[in-house]
């Protein structure tokens, strides 16, 4: 959720536009939502692209907003998506949108949500890493998960519901079990 002509949202939309090809490689479709109207979006997009272009000059690339931005001036969509900040109100007393980022799966279910305060811009590398994690888990039928600070190419952990026998069949390359004081053998790492 963004608001047009606000500093943090402008930088975030520019960053998202700059990462659009990375999301596209992963089959992710981007959609922005703002509580402003379409004409405001048209004008604001010029600022987003100009700011993003200045950030990309060193890489000799340009920033174009290639994804739609939903206009929601009545704030109907934000209420339906439960993207309403519980505390913030605008000058007219209306609920402000939360600064939420949702990743929705092909089944149209929310798979991940990030909720940021207005003072903190999103980290697109982290959003991309989280998408890679979701894709890794989905590729393996939910039988693996990614540990803290995981990056693509690193080991994943095998889900607790997978027996060692099943894990040996699923992961012929093998897996390592962490030696922990409990000796329960639940923390198993494998290359995926």
N, C-alpha and C positions, 0 to 999 in steps of 0.2 A: 504494500500500500504506500502510495506516495502522495504528496501534495505538490502541486505545480508551484514553481518559483520559490522553493524553499532550499536552503543551502545543502543540507545533508542529502535530501532526496535527489537533487540535481546531480550530485557527485555519484550517488548510487546508480541512477539510471544511466549515466554516462559509462560507468564501470560495467553494468550489465550489457549495454550495447557493445562495449569493447570485448566482452566475453561471449557474445552471441554465437560465434562460429564454434567455440568449444562446447557450448550446450547443444548446438545442432549436431555435432559429431556424436553426441551421446543420445540423440533422439529426443531431446528435451525441447519443448515449445515454450517460449517465453510469453508472458502476458503481464502487463503492468495494470494496476488499478489506481485511480486517483479520484478524489472526491470533487474534482473540478470538471468543467464542461469541455466539450470537444474543441471549441475555438481556443480555449486556454491551453489545452494540450498541444495544439498546432504551434502556438507561439512559444510555449515552454520547450518543445522539442528542439527548436532552433538553439536555445541556450544550452540544452543538454549536449547536442552535437558539437557546438562550438567549444564548450568546456572539455568534452571528451577528446576532441581533435587536438586541443592544446596539450593534453596529457599524452597523446599518442605521437606527437611530432617527432620525438626522438626515435621512434620505431618506424617512421615514415609510413604510417597507416592513418586511416581516417576513421571516425566514429559516426556511424549512421544508426539511428533507431529503426530497426527492421522488424520489430514486434509491435503488436497493437497495445494501446493503452486504453483501457476501459474507462469511460466517463461515468462517474457515479455521484453527481451533485446532490441527489436526494438521499444518498447514503444507504440505498436499499441493498445493494450487493454486499457492502461491508457488514450490514446487520445479518444477512442470510449466511454469510461466511464466518460469522462470529469474529469479525476483525474490528471490534469496537473497544477502544481503550476504556477501562473501567473508571478512570479518574479524570481524564482530560476532556474539557469542554471548549468549544469555540466561543467567540464573542456573543453569538446568538443563543448560547446555552445548549447547542446540539453536541451530542457525543462525537468526539474526534475519532478518526480511524486509528487503530493500532498500527504500528510499523511492523507488520507481519509479512513473512515470506513463507509461502506454502509450496511444498513439492507434492504434486498430485500424480498418482500412478495411472496407468492405462485403464485400471478398473474404476477410475474417478474417485478413489478414496485418498484422503490426505495421508501421505507417507511420512512427512516430516514438516515441522513448523519451527521457524525461527521468530522470536519476538524481541525486537530491539527497542530501547528507549529512543526518543527523538534526538538525544545527544550522541548517539553512537551509530556510525555508518557501518554497513554490512561489509564483510570481508568476502569478496567473490571467490578467492582461492578456497576458502572454507566451504562456501556453498557448493562449489564444484567438487571438492573432496567428499562432501556428504552425498552428493548425487552419485559419485563413483562408488561409494560404499553401498548405497541402496541398490545400484545396478549389480554389484558383486554378489550381494545377498540374494537378489532375485535370480541371477544366473544359476545359482546353486540351490535353488528351491528353498531358500530360508534355512539351509543346513549349515551355513557359516554366518559369522558376524565379523565386524571389524573392530579391533581393539582401539584403545585411546591412541590418538596421534597417528593412526594408520594412514598410509599413503598408498596409492595404486602400485602394485608390484611387491608390496610387503606381505608377510604372512597374515592370514585371517585366523580367527578362532573357530573351532568346530562347535556347533550348537550343543547344549547339554543333552538334548533329546536323542542325539545320535550315539549309538553304542560304539565301543572301540571296534567291534567286528564290522559294523556297517561303515565306520570311518575308513577302515582298511580297504574295503571294496570301493568306496567313493573316491578315496585319495590314494591311488596306488603308489604315488611318490612318497607316501608316508606322512607322518605327523610326529611332533614332539610334544610330550606332556611336561608341563612345568612341575618341578619338584617343590611342593609347598608343604608347610608344616602339617596341614590337615591330612595330607596323603590321599585326598579324595580323587585326584586325577581328572578334575573337571576342566582345567585350563590347557587345552590342546591346540597347538598351532600347526597350520599347514599352508603350503604355497597354493595359491589359486590362480 
